[in-house]
Amino acid sequence: MTNGRELPDGGLSAEEQAVVERIEQENIDFLRLQFTDILGTVKNVSIPASQAEKAFQKGIYFDGSSIEGFVRIQESDMRLDPDPETFAVLPWRRKDDGGAARLICDVVDTETGEPFSGDPRHVLQRAIDRAAEMGFTLNAGPEPEFFIFAKDEGTATTQPHDTGGYFDLGPKDLASDMRREMIYALEEMNFEVESSHHEVADGQHEISFKYADALATADNIATFRSVVRAVAEMHDVHATFMPKPIARINGSGMHTHLSLFTEDGVNAFYDSDDEFNLSETAYHFLAGILEHAPAITAIANPTVNSYKSLVPGYEAPVYVAWSDVNRSALVRKPAARTPASSRIELRSPDPTANPYLALAVMLQAGLDGIDRGLEAPDPVRENIYEFDEDKREEYGIETLPGSLGEAIDALEADDVVLDALGEHVAGKFTEAKRKEFAEYKTAVSAWETDRYLEKF
Protein backbone atom coordinates (compact mmCIF):
# COMPACT_ATOMS: atom_id res chain seq x y z
CA MET A 1 0.00 0.00 0.00
CA THR A 2 1.17 3.53 -0.68
CA ASN A 3 -0.36 4.98 2.53
CA GLY A 4 0.26 8.57 1.56
CA ARG A 5 3.76 8.12 0.12
CA GLU A 6 4.40 10.79 -2.51
CA LEU A 7 7.13 10.10 -5.01
CA PRO A 8 9.00 12.82 -6.91
CA ASP A 9 7.48 13.78 -10.26
CA GLY A 10 8.28 11.09 -12.79
CA GLY A 11 9.16 8.55 -10.13
CA LEU A 12 7.18 5.30 -10.00
CA SER A 13 7.86 2.14 -8.09
CA ALA A 14 8.48 -1.03 -10.09
CA GLU A 15 4.96 -2.25 -9.27
CA GLU A 16 3.40 1.04 -10.37
CA GLN A 17 5.41 1.12 -13.59
CA ALA A 18 4.26 -2.42 -14.36
CA VAL A 19 0.64 -1.29 -13.98
CA VAL A 20 1.17 1.64 -16.34
CA GLU A 21 2.63 -0.74 -18.92
CA ARG A 22 -0.30 -3.14 -18.54
CA ILE A 23 -2.76 -0.28 -19.03
CA GLU A 24 -1.14 0.35 -22.42
CA GLN A 25 -0.95 -3.35 -23.30
CA GLU A 26 -4.59 -4.00 -22.37
CA ASN A 27 -5.82 -0.89 -24.21
CA ILE A 28 -7.45 0.49 -21.07
CA ASP A 29 -9.24 3.83 -21.43
CA PHE A 30 -10.57 4.38 -17.92
CA LEU A 31 -9.54 3.45 -14.41
CA ARG A 32 -11.94 3.01 -11.50
CA LEU A 33 -10.31 4.00 -8.24
CA GLN A 34 -12.22 1.91 -5.72
CA PHE A 35 -12.67 2.19 -1.94
CA THR A 36 -15.40 1.41 0.59
CA ASP A 37 -17.32 3.48 3.08
CA ILE A 38 -17.73 2.45 6.71
CA LEU A 39 -20.83 0.39 5.92
CA GLY A 40 -18.95 -1.58 3.25
CA THR A 41 -20.54 0.00 0.17
CA VAL A 42 -18.07 0.05 -2.71
CA LYS A 43 -17.41 3.54 -4.05
CA ASN A 44 -15.27 4.61 -6.98
CA VAL A 45 -13.88 7.59 -8.82
CA SER A 46 -13.35 7.12 -12.56
CA ILE A 47 -10.33 8.73 -14.22
CA PRO A 48 -8.91 8.55 -17.75
CA ALA A 49 -6.16 5.96 -18.00
CA SER A 50 -3.83 8.77 -19.07
CA GLN A 51 -3.95 10.00 -15.44
CA ALA A 52 -2.55 6.73 -14.01
CA GLU A 53 0.96 8.08 -13.35
CA LYS A 54 -0.44 11.16 -11.65
CA ALA A 55 -2.70 8.97 -9.50
CA PHE A 56 0.30 6.92 -8.35
CA GLN A 57 2.54 9.92 -7.78
CA LYS A 58 0.18 12.37 -6.10
CA GLY A 59 -3.10 10.56 -5.54
CA ILE A 60 -6.56 11.66 -6.59
CA TYR A 61 -8.42 14.15 -4.38
CA PHE A 62 -12.12 13.85 -3.59
CA ASP A 63 -14.80 15.28 -1.29
CA GLY A 64 -15.07 12.95 1.71
CA SER A 65 -18.02 14.75 3.29
CA SER A 66 -20.53 12.92 1.09
CA ILE A 67 -19.24 9.43 1.97
CA GLU A 68 -21.01 7.54 4.78
CA GLY A 69 -19.02 7.83 7.99
CA PHE A 70 -16.06 9.72 6.58
CA VAL A 71 -15.64 13.39 7.60
CA ARG A 72 -17.60 16.54 8.35
CA ILE A 73 -18.13 19.02 5.52
CA GLN A 74 -15.53 21.40 6.95
CA GLU A 75 -12.94 18.59 6.76
CA SER A 76 -13.94 17.27 3.37
CA ASP A 77 -10.73 16.98 1.30
CA MET A 78 -9.47 13.40 1.13
CA ARG A 79 -7.01 11.62 -1.17
CA LEU A 80 -7.07 8.22 -2.86
CA ASP A 81 -3.73 6.42 -3.18
CA PRO A 82 -4.06 3.43 -5.54
CA ASP A 83 -2.53 0.12 -4.49
CA PRO A 84 -0.78 -1.23 -7.61
CA GLU A 85 -1.11 -4.83 -6.40
CA THR A 86 -4.90 -4.58 -6.86
CA PHE A 87 -4.91 -3.72 -10.58
CA ALA A 88 -7.44 -5.81 -12.49
CA VAL A 89 -9.13 -5.43 -15.86
CA LEU A 90 -12.94 -5.40 -15.66
CA PRO A 91 -13.80 -8.25 -18.04
CA TRP A 92 -17.39 -7.19 -18.68
CA ARG A 93 -16.14 -3.78 -19.83
CA ARG A 94 -13.77 -5.05 -22.52
CA LYS A 95 -14.28 -3.39 -25.87
CA ASP A 96 -12.32 -3.41 -29.11
CA ASP A 97 -11.76 0.31 -28.82
CA GLY A 98 -10.79 0.29 -25.13
CA GLY A 99 -11.68 -1.17 -21.76
CA ALA A 100 -11.75 -0.36 -18.07
CA ALA A 101 -9.75 -1.54 -15.05
CA ARG A 102 -9.90 -1.01 -11.34
CA LEU A 103 -7.42 -0.17 -8.60
CA ILE A 104 -8.33 -0.44 -4.92
CA CYS A 105 -7.19 2.60 -2.98
CA ASP A 106 -6.13 3.62 0.48
CA VAL A 107 -7.73 6.82 1.77
CA VAL A 108 -5.35 9.50 3.04
CA ASP A 109 -6.01 12.47 5.32
CA THR A 110 -4.78 15.45 3.32
CA GLU A 111 -4.13 17.51 6.46
CA THR A 112 -1.60 15.08 7.90
CA GLY A 113 -0.63 12.93 4.92
CA GLU A 114 -1.34 9.90 7.12
CA PRO A 115 -3.81 7.07 6.48
CA PHE A 116 -7.36 8.22 7.23
CA SER A 117 -8.57 6.64 10.48
CA GLY A 118 -12.04 6.20 8.98
CA ASP A 119 -10.82 4.10 6.05
CA PRO A 120 -11.96 0.48 6.62
CA ARG A 121 -8.94 -0.80 4.70
CA HIS A 122 -6.68 1.04 7.16
CA VAL A 123 -8.59 -0.48 10.10
CA LEU A 124 -7.75 -3.94 8.75
CA GLN A 125 -4.15 -2.94 8.08
CA ARG A 126 -3.76 -1.92 11.74
CA ALA A 127 -4.94 -5.38 12.78
CA ILE A 128 -2.55 -6.99 10.29
CA ASP A 129 0.31 -4.90 11.68
CA ARG A 130 -0.47 -6.01 15.23
CA ALA A 131 -0.50 -9.65 14.11
CA ALA A 132 2.88 -9.10 12.41
CA GLU A 133 4.30 -7.70 15.64
CA MET A 134 3.24 -10.96 17.30
CA GLY A 135 4.86 -12.99 14.51
CA PHE A 136 1.71 -13.93 12.57
CA THR A 137 -0.14 -13.35 9.33
CA LEU A 138 -3.83 -14.15 8.95
CA ASN A 139 -5.16 -16.26 6.10
CA ALA A 140 -8.91 -16.13 5.52
CA GLY A 141 -11.24 -18.03 3.21
CA PRO A 142 -14.84 -16.78 2.87
CA GLU A 143 -17.88 -18.63 1.50
CA PRO A 144 -20.31 -15.87 0.43
CA GLU A 145 -23.83 -16.92 -0.58
CA PHE A 146 -26.30 -14.94 -2.66
CA PHE A 147 -29.73 -15.10 -4.26
CA ILE A 148 -30.64 -14.53 -7.89
CA PHE A 149 -34.11 -13.06 -8.44
CA ALA A 150 -36.16 -12.30 -11.51
CA LYS A 151 -36.95 -8.74 -12.56
CA ASP A 152 -40.30 -7.22 -13.42
CA GLU A 153 -39.93 -4.49 -16.02
CA GLY A 154 -36.44 -3.74 -14.77
CA THR A 155 -37.30 -3.78 -11.05
CA ALA A 156 -35.91 -6.48 -8.76
CA THR A 157 -38.46 -8.90 -7.30
CA THR A 158 -38.16 -11.64 -4.69
CA GLN A 159 -39.19 -14.28 -7.23
CA PRO A 160 -36.32 -16.83 -7.31
CA HIS A 161 -34.69 -17.30 -10.67
CA ASP A 162 -35.05 -21.09 -10.34
CA THR A 163 -36.38 -23.84 -8.07
CA GLY A 164 -33.14 -25.71 -7.59
CA GLY A 165 -31.91 -27.12 -4.29
CA TYR A 166 -28.61 -28.03 -2.70
CA PHE A 167 -26.10 -29.23 -5.33
CA ASP A 168 -28.88 -29.59 -7.94
CA LEU A 169 -28.10 -29.77 -11.65
CA GLY A 170 -30.07 -28.39 -14.59
CA PRO A 171 -32.87 -28.09 -15.48
CA LYS A 172 -33.67 -27.18 -11.83
CA ASP A 173 -30.47 -25.15 -11.51
CA LEU A 174 -31.05 -22.53 -14.18
CA ALA A 175 -28.07 -20.42 -13.15
CA SER A 176 -25.22 -22.86 -13.85
CA ASP A 177 -24.24 -21.02 -17.04
CA MET A 178 -24.53 -17.67 -15.25
CA ARG A 179 -22.32 -18.90 -12.41
CA ARG A 180 -19.81 -20.09 -15.00
CA GLU A 181 -19.69 -16.57 -16.48
CA MET A 182 -19.21 -15.16 -12.99
CA ILE A 183 -16.33 -17.56 -12.41
CA TYR A 184 -14.70 -16.68 -15.75
CA ALA A 185 -14.94 -12.99 -14.85
CA LEU A 186 -13.48 -13.62 -11.38
CA GLU A 187 -10.62 -15.68 -12.81
CA GLU A 188 -9.81 -12.88 -15.24
CA MET A 189 -9.51 -10.66 -12.17
CA ASN A 190 -6.96 -13.05 -10.62
CA PHE A 191 -9.33 -15.01 -8.34
CA GLU A 192 -8.63 -18.68 -7.74
CA VAL A 193 -12.15 -20.11 -7.59
CA GLU A 194 -12.36 -23.46 -5.81
CA SER A 195 -16.01 -24.45 -6.31
CA SER A 196 -19.52 -23.27 -7.06
CA HIS A 197 -22.93 -24.85 -6.56
CA HIS A 198 -26.61 -24.26 -6.03
CA GLU A 199 -27.43 -23.71 -2.37
CA VAL A 200 -30.38 -25.01 -0.30
CA ALA A 201 -33.02 -22.39 -1.08
CA ASP A 202 -34.66 -21.63 -4.41
CA GLY A 203 -32.50 -19.20 -6.34
CA GLN A 204 -29.63 -19.39 -3.84
CA HIS A 205 -26.00 -19.94 -4.85
CA GLU A 206 -22.46 -20.10 -3.54
CA ILE A 207 -19.09 -19.50 -5.19
CA SER A 208 -16.08 -20.25 -2.99
CA PHE A 209 -12.64 -18.86 -3.75
CA LYS A 210 -9.26 -19.82 -2.34
CA TYR A 211 -8.08 -18.37 0.95
CA ALA A 212 -5.57 -15.52 0.88
CA ASP A 213 -3.99 -13.11 3.31
CA ALA A 214 -6.45 -10.91 5.17
CA LEU A 215 -6.09 -7.75 3.06
CA ALA A 216 -6.35 -9.61 -0.25
CA THR A 217 -9.36 -11.52 1.06
CA ALA A 218 -11.19 -8.34 2.06
CA ASP A 219 -10.41 -6.81 -1.34
CA ASN A 220 -11.65 -10.01 -2.99
CA ILE A 221 -14.97 -10.01 -1.12
CA ALA A 222 -15.68 -6.42 -2.15
CA THR A 223 -14.79 -7.25 -5.76
CA PHE A 224 -16.75 -10.51 -5.68
CA ARG A 225 -19.99 -8.76 -4.78
CA SER A 226 -19.52 -6.29 -7.63
CA VAL A 227 -18.75 -9.01 -10.18
CA VAL A 228 -21.74 -11.16 -9.20
CA ARG A 229 -24.12 -8.21 -9.48
CA ALA A 230 -22.64 -7.05 -12.79
CA VAL A 231 -22.91 -10.46 -14.46
CA ALA A 232 -26.46 -10.93 -13.15
CA GLU A 233 -27.49 -7.58 -14.61
CA MET A 234 -26.16 -8.70 -17.99
CA HIS A 235 -28.70 -11.56 -17.79
CA ASP A 236 -31.50 -9.18 -16.78
CA VAL A 237 -31.82 -10.68 -13.31
CA HIS A 238 -30.87 -9.31 -9.89
CA ALA A 239 -28.28 -10.78 -7.54
CA THR A 240 -28.52 -9.84 -3.88
CA PHE A 241 -26.42 -10.54 -0.81
CA MET A 242 -29.29 -9.59 1.51
CA PRO A 243 -29.17 -12.18 4.32
CA LYS A 244 -32.91 -13.03 4.48
CA PRO A 245 -34.86 -11.78 1.46
CA ILE A 246 -37.62 -14.40 1.86
CA ALA A 247 -39.19 -15.53 5.13
CA ARG A 248 -39.10 -19.15 6.32
CA ILE A 249 -36.33 -20.32 4.02
CA ASN A 250 -32.57 -20.47 4.51
CA GLY A 251 -30.79 -17.13 4.44
CA SER A 252 -27.40 -16.28 2.98
CA GLY A 253 -24.30 -16.50 5.12
CA MET A 254 -20.58 -16.01 4.67
CA HIS A 255 -18.77 -18.70 6.66
CA THR A 256 -15.20 -17.51 7.15
CA HIS A 257 -12.23 -19.83 7.59
CA LEU A 258 -9.35 -18.43 9.65
CA SER A 259 -5.77 -19.54 10.33
CA LEU A 260 -2.55 -17.89 11.45
CA PHE A 261 0.82 -18.54 9.84
CA THR A 262 4.24 -17.78 11.28
CA GLU A 263 6.87 -15.64 9.58
CA ASP A 264 8.49 -18.75 8.09
CA GLY A 265 5.23 -19.97 6.54
CA VAL A 266 4.26 -22.58 9.13
CA ASN A 267 0.61 -22.96 10.12
CA ALA A 268 0.50 -21.79 13.74
CA PHE A 269 -2.86 -23.53 14.24
CA TYR A 270 -1.56 -27.08 13.60
CA ASP A 271 -0.44 -29.60 16.20
CA SER A 272 -0.25 -33.25 15.16
CA ASP A 273 -0.36 -34.44 18.78
CA ASP A 274 -3.71 -32.79 19.56
CA GLU A 275 -7.01 -34.68 19.23
CA PHE A 276 -8.32 -32.01 16.86
CA ASN A 277 -4.89 -31.14 15.37
CA LEU A 278 -5.15 -27.70 16.95
CA SER A 279 -2.21 -25.97 18.59
CA GLU A 280 -2.19 -24.03 21.84
CA THR A 281 -2.12 -20.85 19.73
CA ALA A 282 -5.23 -21.99 17.88
CA TYR A 283 -7.11 -22.67 21.13
CA HIS A 284 -6.22 -19.23 22.50
CA PHE A 285 -7.31 -17.60 19.22
CA LEU A 286 -10.55 -19.60 19.28
CA ALA A 287 -11.20 -18.56 22.88
CA GLY A 288 -10.75 -14.92 21.89
CA ILE A 289 -13.30 -15.30 19.08
CA LEU A 290 -15.82 -16.87 21.46
CA GLU A 291 -15.30 -14.26 24.18
CA HIS A 292 -15.82 -11.35 21.80
CA ALA A 293 -18.47 -13.03 19.64
CA PRO A 294 -21.39 -10.79 20.73
CA ALA A 295 -19.48 -7.63 19.76
CA ILE A 296 -18.15 -9.20 16.55
CA THR A 297 -21.78 -9.88 15.60
CA ALA A 298 -22.49 -6.15 15.26
CA ILE A 299 -19.83 -5.97 12.54
CA ALA A 300 -20.27 -9.40 10.95
CA ASN A 301 -24.10 -9.13 10.88
CA PRO A 302 -24.61 -5.40 10.45
CA THR A 303 -28.19 -5.00 9.21
CA VAL A 304 -31.65 -5.32 10.71
CA ASN A 305 -32.30 -8.08 8.18
CA SER A 306 -29.24 -10.03 9.39
CA TYR A 307 -31.15 -11.05 12.52
CA LYS A 308 -34.00 -12.52 10.47
CA SER A 309 -31.43 -14.99 9.22
CA LEU A 310 -29.47 -15.45 12.44
CA VAL A 311 -32.05 -17.69 14.12
CA PRO A 312 -32.07 -21.40 15.05
CA GLY A 313 -33.35 -23.89 12.51
CA TYR A 314 -31.98 -22.40 9.29
CA GLU A 315 -28.32 -23.49 9.50
CA ALA A 316 -27.30 -20.13 11.00
CA PRO A 317 -25.43 -20.61 14.29
CA VAL A 318 -26.50 -18.52 17.26
CA TYR A 319 -24.89 -20.47 20.11
CA VAL A 320 -21.46 -19.39 21.37
CA ALA A 321 -19.66 -22.73 21.34
CA TRP A 322 -17.36 -24.72 19.07
CA SER A 323 -17.40 -28.22 17.63
CA ASP A 324 -15.65 -30.46 15.15
CA VAL A 325 -18.63 -32.61 14.20
CA ASN A 326 -21.74 -30.43 13.89
CA ARG A 327 -22.75 -27.12 12.42
CA SER A 328 -25.01 -25.88 15.21
CA ALA A 329 -22.04 -24.27 16.99
CA LEU A 330 -20.72 -20.79 16.23
CA VAL A 331 -17.23 -22.08 15.42
CA ARG A 332 -16.46 -25.32 13.62
CA LYS A 333 -13.14 -27.12 13.29
CA PRO A 334 -13.20 -28.48 9.73
CA ALA A 335 -11.30 -31.61 8.80
CA ALA A 336 -7.80 -30.73 7.58
CA ARG A 337 -6.22 -32.73 4.78
CA THR A 338 -2.77 -31.27 5.42
CA PRO A 339 -1.06 -29.36 8.24
CA ALA A 340 -1.32 -26.18 6.15
CA SER A 341 -5.12 -26.49 6.00
CA SER A 342 -5.73 -26.70 9.76
CA ARG A 343 -8.11 -23.84 10.55
CA ILE A 344 -11.28 -22.75 12.33
CA GLU A 345 -14.52 -21.66 10.67
CA LEU A 346 -16.60 -18.79 12.05
CA ARG A 347 -20.10 -19.52 10.79
CA SER A 348 -22.07 -16.44 11.81
CA PRO A 349 -20.99 -13.68 9.37
CA ASP A 350 -23.25 -12.75 6.50
CA PRO A 351 -22.30 -11.16 3.17
CA THR A 352 -23.60 -7.67 4.04
CA ALA A 353 -20.62 -7.26 6.39
CA ASN A 354 -17.94 -4.74 5.53
CA PRO A 355 -15.17 -7.29 4.82
CA TYR A 356 -12.37 -5.03 6.06
CA LEU A 357 -14.00 -4.32 9.41
CA ALA A 358 -15.22 -7.91 9.84
CA LEU A 359 -11.78 -9.44 9.31
CA ALA A 360 -10.19 -6.73 11.47
CA VAL A 361 -12.37 -7.49 14.50
CA MET A 362 -12.06 -11.25 14.04
CA LEU A 363 -8.28 -10.96 13.93
CA GLN A 364 -8.04 -8.56 16.88
CA ALA A 365 -10.37 -10.74 18.96
CA GLY A 366 -8.28 -13.82 18.25
CA LEU A 367 -5.04 -11.99 18.99
CA ASP A 368 -6.53 -10.84 22.29
CA GLY A 369 -7.14 -14.48 23.14
CA ILE A 370 -3.49 -15.28 22.39
CA ASP A 371 -2.19 -12.23 24.24
CA ARG A 372 -4.20 -13.06 27.37
CA GLY A 373 -3.79 -16.83 27.13
CA LEU A 374 -7.56 -17.43 27.14
CA GLU A 375 -8.62 -21.05 27.49
CA ALA A 376 -11.11 -22.47 25.00
CA PRO A 377 -14.03 -24.46 26.43
CA ASP A 378 -14.52 -28.11 25.57
CA PRO A 379 -16.12 -28.77 22.17
CA VAL A 380 -19.85 -29.47 22.08
CA ARG A 381 -20.38 -32.56 19.93
CA GLU A 382 -24.17 -32.72 20.31
CA ASN A 383 -26.77 -30.82 18.31
CA ILE A 384 -27.20 -27.60 20.29
CA TYR A 385 -30.46 -26.84 18.44
CA GLU A 386 -31.99 -29.69 20.45
CA PHE A 387 -30.86 -28.31 23.82
CA ASP A 388 -33.37 -26.60 26.07
CA GLU A 389 -32.41 -23.51 28.05
CA ASP A 390 -31.43 -25.50 31.14
CA LYS A 391 -29.06 -27.73 29.18
CA ARG A 392 -27.46 -24.76 27.43
CA GLU A 393 -26.94 -23.19 30.86
CA GLU A 394 -25.42 -26.45 32.11
CA TYR A 395 -22.92 -26.38 29.23
CA GLY A 396 -22.28 -22.65 29.70
CA ILE A 397 -23.49 -21.84 26.17
CA GLU A 398 -24.50 -18.25 25.58
CA THR A 399 -26.52 -16.93 22.65
CA LEU A 400 -25.56 -14.28 20.11
CA PRO A 401 -27.46 -10.98 20.13
CA GLY A 402 -31.00 -11.36 18.82
CA SER A 403 -31.26 -7.98 17.13
CA LEU A 404 -29.11 -5.23 15.70
CA GLY A 405 -29.85 -3.14 18.79
CA GLU A 406 -28.57 -5.87 21.13
CA ALA A 407 -25.49 -6.34 18.96
CA ILE A 408 -24.63 -2.63 19.12
CA ASP A 409 -25.05 -2.79 22.92
CA ALA A 410 -22.55 -5.66 22.98
CA LEU A 411 -20.18 -3.75 20.71
CA GLU A 412 -20.24 -0.64 22.91
CA ALA A 413 -19.44 -2.80 25.97
CA ASP A 414 -16.40 -4.49 24.37
CA ASP A 415 -13.22 -2.39 24.58
CA VAL A 416 -11.16 -4.83 22.51
CA VAL A 417 -13.48 -4.71 19.50
CA LEU A 418 -13.99 -0.96 19.85
CA ASP A 419 -10.23 -0.50 19.87
CA ALA A 420 -9.93 -2.73 16.80
CA LEU A 421 -12.26 -0.37 14.93
CA GLY A 422 -10.68 2.81 16.23
CA GLU A 423 -12.52 5.75 17.73
CA HIS A 424 -13.64 7.27 14.42
CA VAL A 425 -15.01 4.10 12.84
CA ALA A 426 -16.56 2.83 16.08
CA GLY A 427 -18.36 6.14 16.64
CA LYS A 428 -19.62 6.55 13.08
CA PHE A 429 -20.62 2.88 12.76
CA THR A 430 -22.61 2.77 15.99
CA GLU A 431 -24.25 6.10 15.19
CA ALA A 432 -25.39 4.83 11.78
CA LYS A 433 -26.62 1.50 13.15
CA ARG A 434 -28.47 3.05 16.11
CA LYS A 435 -30.30 5.22 13.58
CA GLU A 436 -31.05 2.21 11.35
CA PHE A 437 -32.44 0.22 14.26
CA ALA A 438 -34.56 3.16 15.48
CA GLU A 439 -36.07 3.53 12.01
CA TYR A 440 -36.80 -0.20 11.92
CA LYS A 441 -38.56 -0.12 15.30
CA THR A 442 -40.93 2.62 14.14
CA ALA A 443 -41.73 0.99 10.78
CA VAL A 444 -44.95 -1.00 10.31
CA SER A 445 -44.51 -4.24 8.38
CA ALA A 446 -46.89 -6.06 6.05
CA TRP A 447 -46.94 -8.91 8.60
CA GLU A 448 -48.41 -6.55 11.20
CA THR A 449 -51.12 -5.14 8.97
CA ASP A 450 -52.03 -8.63 7.71
CA ARG A 451 -52.31 -9.93 11.28
CA TYR A 452 -53.92 -7.01 13.11
CA LEU A 453 -55.65 -4.60 10.75
CA GLU A 454 -58.97 -6.46 10.55
CA LYS A 455 -58.64 -8.35 13.83
CA PHE A 456 -58.77 -5.31 16.10
N, C-alpha and C positions, 0 to 999 in steps of 0.2 A: 504494500500500500504506500501511496505517496505521503499521506498524512500532512499535507501542507508544505512539503518540500518544494522549493521553487528553484529551478535550474537556471543558469544564465541563458540569455537568448541564444538559440541555436543549439543548445545542449540537451540531448535526450539520452536516457539510459538505453542500454542494449535492448531491454524488453520493449521500451517505448518505440525505439527505432524499428524493431521487428513488426510492431503493430502498424506503423505508418506504411511500411513496405507491403504488408498484407492488404491494407486498404486499397493500395494501387493495384495489386495483383488480382483482388477480388472484384474490382470495378465498383467499389462502394461509393455512393453519392452522399449518404447521410449517416450520421452517427447518433444513436440515442444514448444519452448519458443518464444512467438509471440509478435511483436510490429509493429508499422507502421512508415513509413517515413513521411515527411512533406506533400507529395501529397496524403497520405492516402493509399498507397499500403502496404498490409500486408506482413511483412517479418517474418522469423523465423529461429531459430537455433535449430537443433535437437541434443538431448543428450540422452545417455542411461538412463533408469529410475533409475539405480543404483547411478546416480549422483544427484538425487533429493535433498538429504540433503545438499550436497555441494552447489548446486544452491541457496537454501534458506539461507544458512549461509554466503556465500561469493560472491554470484552472479556468472554469467558467462561472461567472457570478450570476446569482439569482436572488429573487426576493423570498426570503424564508418566512415572512409573516403570514403567507397564505397557506403554509403547509401545516397539517394537523400536528400540534404539539411541539412546533419548532420554537419560534421566537416572537416577541411582541413587535408591533409595527415599528416602534422607534429603534429596534435592533435588527432590522430586516435583512441587511446584506449578508449573504452566505456565499460560499464558494464550493464548487464541485471539483474534486481532484480524481480523475479517472485512474482506475487500477488496471494496468496493461494486461495483467494475467487473466482478466475477465473478458477479453475481447472475444466476441462470437458473432458470426454472420447470422442474420435473421433469415432462415431458409424460406419462409413464406413470403418474404419481400424481395426475392431474387427476380431481377428483370434483365433482359438482354441489354438494356441501355443503362443499367446501374442498379445497385441494391442498397440495403441498409444493414447496419451492424450495431451492436450494443456494447457499451462499457459500463460496468458497475463502478460507482464512485463513492469516495469518502467525502463527508461534508466537513468543511473547515470554517471555523469562526474567523471572519476577516479582521476582527479587532485584535486578536492575539496571534493569529496564524497557527493556532493549535487545533487539534480535532474538536469538533463541536460535541459537547457533552450530550446533546439531544439526538445524536445520530445513532440509530440502533446498531449499525455496523461497528461503530466505535465501542458501544457497550459490550458487544461480543468480543471485540479485540482485547478489551481490558481483562475479560475473563480468561482469554487465551494466554495473555501475558502472565497472569497469576499462575496458571497451570504450568507455564514454562519455567517460572521461578521455582516451582516445586518439582521440576524435572519431568513434566508430562505434556503430551499433546492429546487432544480429544479427537477420536474418530466417531462419526455419527452416521447412521443409516436410517432414513425416514421411509415410511410406507404411506404416502398420502392417498386417500380415497376421494372419489368425486362422483357426482351424478351427471348424467346427460339427459336433458329434457327437450321435448319438442317445443317449437315456437308456434304462435298463432299470429299471423300477419306481422311478423317481426318482433313480437313481444314474447319473452320467456314465460313458459307455463310450468306447472309441476306435473305434467304428463310425461312419465318415463319414456325414453326413446325406444325401449324394448322391454320384453318380459322375461329376460334371462335370469338365471340364478347363479349360484356359486360355481365357478369353473365351467359354466355352460359353453357349448359351441353354437355356431349358427345352425338353424335359422333363428333360434331364440336369442342368441347374442348378435344383435344387429350392428354392434359397434366395433367388431373385430378389425375391419378394414380401417376405421377411423383411428382406433388405437395404434394400428400399425403406422399410419401417417404421423401420429403424435410421436411415436418412437423414432421414426426416421428423422423428424425435425429435431428431437432431443439429441440424437446421435450426431447430427450435423453441428450441434452446439456443444459437442465434446462430452456429453453424458455417456456413462456406461450403464445402459439399462439391463437389469438382470432378469426381469419377468414382467408379464402383464396378464391380467385375467378379469373376467366378469366377477363382480362381488355378489354378496348374498341378495341384496334388494334389487327389484326391477330398476333398470337403468343405472346401476351403480358399478363402478369400475376401480381398478387399482393398477398403477404402474410403479414398480419398485426399481430404484436405481442404486448403484453400488455406493457403499459408504465412502466417505472422504473426510478430510480434516474439517473441523467445525466451521470455519469461515467459508470454505468451498461448499459445504453442505447447505448452509444458510443461503448463500447465493443461488445454489441449485434449486432450492425449494421456491424461492421467489420467481426464478426463471420458469420452473416447471409449471406453476400456476398460469403464467402468461401464455406459455406454449399451448397448454391444453385448451384454454379458452379460445385462442386464436384459431387453432385447427377446427374446433367445434363450430365456430362462426362460419368458417369456410364451407361447412356442411349444412348451414342454416339450422343448426340446433344450438342449445345453450348448455355449457358446462358450468357447474357450480360446485364450490367447495364448502357451501353452507352445511353445517354439521347435521341438521335434522330438518330437511325441507318437507318431509311428509311424516305425519304422525303414525305411530304404531308399526313402523318398520325400522330396520337397522339404520343408524346414522353413519356418517363418514368420520373416520378417525385418522390419525397419523401416528401410528406406533413408531417409536423412535429408539433405535438400537444405539447403545453407548459403550465405549471402551476407551481406556487410557493406554497410551504407549509411552515407553521411556525414550530418552534421547537417542539410544542406540537401536531403536526400532523393535523392542521387545514388548509384547503385550503384558502390561502391568496387572491385568485382571486374571491371568492364568496361573493356576497352580495344579500340577498333575497329581499331587498327593491329597487334594481336597475332594470330598464326596461329589461336589458339584463343579469341580475344576475351577473354583474361584479362589483368588488370592486374598490375603489379609487386606490389601489395598482395595480390592473390589468390594469386600464386605463393608469397609468403612465408607466407601463412596455410596454404596447401596443404602447404608444407614442414613447418610446425609440426605439422599433423595427422599426417603420415607419421612424423615423428620420435617423436612420443608415442603412436603407434598401439598398441603393446603394452600400455601402461598404460591407455589409453582402453578397451581391450578388457575389462578387469576390470569397468568400470562399464557399458559398452554391452552386454556379454554376461555377465550376473552370476550365472548359475546353472550347475550341473553339466550340465544338459540342453542349455544353449546350445552346448556344444562337440561335441554330437552332430550339431548342425546346421551348425556352422562348420567344414565339411570340403570338400575339393575335389569337384567333380562334381555338386553340388546347387544351383548358382547362388549359393552363399554364398562371398564372396571371403575368401581367407586370405593373399594375397600383398600385401606392403606396396609398392605401386606405384600409378601413376595412368595413366589413358588417356582418350581421347575417343571411341574406336570399339569397345571391347569391355567386357564386364562381368566379366571374370576378375580385374580389378584392384580394389584396396581402394577407390580413389577414382575416380569417373568425372566427366568434364566433359560434362554433357548439352548438346545443341544449345539455343541460346537464340534465341527468336523476336524478342526486343527487348533493348535494353541493360539494362532493369530486371530481366530474367529470367536474366542471366548468373550462374552459380552453380557450386558443386561438389556432388557427391553422395557422401556417406560410406555405403558399402553394407554394412558389417559389423554395425551395431546390430540387436538383436532386441527384440521388444515386451515382454520382461520387464524391460527396463531402467527404473530410476527416471528419468523424463524430465527432472526438474530437475537431477539429478547428471550425467546423460549430456550434456545441452546445456551445462552449466557446464564440464565438462572439455574438450569439443570447442572451445568458445569460448576458454577459457584456453590451450589448446594452440596454436590458430591465432594468438592474440594474441602468444604467445611467439615464434612464427615471424616475425611482423611486427617485434616489438621487437628481435629478434636479427638480423634481415635474413637468415634462412635461405634457401638456394637450393633450389628444387625440382628433382628429377632430371628427365631427359627422359621423356616419356610412353612407355609400352610399348604398341605398337599390335598386337602379336601375342597369340595366345591363351596366356596364362601356364600354363593347365592342361596344355598340351602340352609345357611345358619340363621337362627333367630337372634334377636337382640342379646339375649342372655349368653348365648354361645359366643357371639362376637366379643362380648365384654370379657368372657372367660379367656379368650385368646388374645385380648388386648388389641383388637382390630378397630381402628377408627374409620370414619367415613369422610370422603372428600366433601368440600362445600357443595350444598345443594342448589345454589343460585349464584349469579354473578355478584350480587350484593354480599353474600357470605364469603365469597372468594376474595373480594376486595378487603373485607374486614380482616381476613387471614393474612393477606399481603401486608396491610398496614401494621400488623402486629409482629412481623418477621423482619428483624433488622438485617439478617444475612441476605435475604432476597432483595430487600430495599436497597442495600448497599451494592448489590450486584447490578441493579438498574441505574444507580446514581440518582442524586437528588432531583435533577431536572426531569429525567424520564419517569421516575417514580411519581413525582408530583403531577406531571401532565397526564400520565396514563391513568392514575386513579381519579383525577378530575374528570377526564373524558368518560370513564366507565361508571362513575357515580351518576353522571348526567344521563348516560344511556339507561342505567337501571331505573332511575327515577321516571324517565319517560315511559319505560315498559310498564312500571307499576300503575301508571295513570291511564294506560291504553285499555280499551275494551275490545276483547277478541270476539271472533265469530262464534267460538265455543260458548262464550257467556251469553250472547244474544240468543243462540239456538236453544240453550238450556233454560234460560230464565225469562225471556221476553214475554212469552205467552203464559208461563206458569204462574207468574206473580202479578 
